[in-house]
Amino acid sequence: MALRPDYRFTTGAPGWGRPATADAAAVDAGLRAYMLRVYNWMASGLLLTGIVAMLVVSVPSVTALFYQAVPTASGRMVMAPTILFWIAALSPLAFMLVLMFGINRLSKSAVQALFWAFCVCMGASLSNLAFRYTGTSIASTFFVTAGMYAAVSLYGYTTKADLTRMGSFLLMGLIGIIIAGIVNIFMQSSALQFAISVIGVIVFLGLTAYDTQRIKADYIEYAYAEGTDEAGKRSALDALTLYLNFINLFQFLMQLMGVRQSSE
């Protein structure tokens, strides 16, 4: 399960953290342009992740870098991850730590490069889904995820309700999912796994609406200056937050809707 950081950083740079004194119409136009850029970053990241996953699965020379065929006790061959796979799977955590603790020292280009590297590594790590689930169920689950995600994100953008009060409950839910997931590694309970998946879907749908509203509110409050490094970094970070919500939602839905390969 990919985790989601909360990227909040401060800086004294011009155009960052200043009161929104611009004309309301100009702010609204800037907000639409900013949100469009964030969603473009997110969509591009998802596309890159999908391309990398397909390359890892479909190109034998690339597959051999991340997986090796090993026999089971019954004589059946399965694809086992290599060390490179585990490096790719754990790298996003390192990227998140760099972004969280070094954001004020990173340039816009460095933040954007980390975003693309994050998406590449996620693509390599998510390629294992192709060996566990049928292609049809992966595709159908992706479209279900996209539809649900679009609906709740639109709700978060348009609703007048204050969703900030949901934040603490969603955070507790996320922590609970992580703890339950660790416990289930040892218990191997299908009932607990089902409950984790259902709660995970609810939590990340909530986080999608919450983060969408937060991004909108932050823009209105700070009135990011177009063309500045701060605006460029912030758009990439906000896109990464929404990207992680989508990836986690997709993974939990796969556990509920995915059809296992016949050899599983």
CORSULDA-V147635 format. One record per pair of residues at least 24 apart in sequence whose C-alpha atoms are under 7 Angstrom apart, sorted by sequence separation. I is the first residue (numbers start at 0). J is the second residue. If there is no record, write none. Layout:
# CORSULDA-V147635
I,J ; I,J
This chain:
# CORSULDA-V147635
91,117 ; 91,120 ; 173,202 ; 90,120 ; 172,202 ; 88,120 ; 87,120 ; 88,121 ; 169,202 ; 207,241 ; 87,123 ; 88,124 ; 87,124 ; 169,206 ; 207,244 ; 206,244 ; 84,123 ; 84,124 ; 203,244 ; 203,247 ; 203,248 ; 163,209 ; 162,209 ; 200,248 ; 200,251 ; 199,251 ; 200,252 ; 151,204 ; 155,208 ; 154,208 ; 155,209 ; 152,207 ; 156,211 ; 196,251 ; 148,204 ; 151,207 ; 152,208 ; 155,211 ; 156,212 ; 151,208 ; 155,212 ; 196,254 ; 152,211 ; 156,215 ; 196,255 ; 51,119 ; 55,123 ; 48,118 ; 52,122 ; 56,126 ; 44,115 ; 47,118 ; 48,119 ; 51,122 ; 52,123 ; 55,126 ; 47,119 ; 51,123 ; 48,121 ; 49,122 ; 52,125 ; 44,118 ; 48,122 ; 52,126 ; 4,95 ; 6,99 ; 148,245 ; 144,248 ; 144,249 ; 141,249 ; 140,252 ; 140,253 ; 140,256 ; 137,257 ; 107,228 ; 114,235 ; 136,257 ; 110,232 ; 136,258 ; 107,231 ; 111,235 ; 107,232 ; 114,239 ; 132,257 ; 133,258 ; 132,258 ; 133,259 ; 132,259 ; 133,260 ; 131,259 ; 132,260 ; 131,260 ; 131,263 ; 30,218 ; 26,219 ; 40,235 ; 26,222 ; 37,234 ; 41,238 ; 36,234 ; 37,235 ; 40,238 ; 41,239 ; 19,219 ; 37,237 ; 38,238 ; 41,241 ; 19,220 ; 37,238 ; 41,242 ; 18,220 ; 19,221 ; 18,221 ; 19,222 ; 17,221 ; 16,221 ; 15,221 ; 15,223 ; 14,223 ; 14,224 ; 15,229 ; 6,236 ; 4,240 ; 3,240 ; 3,243 ; 2,243 ; 1,243 ; 1,247 ; 0,247
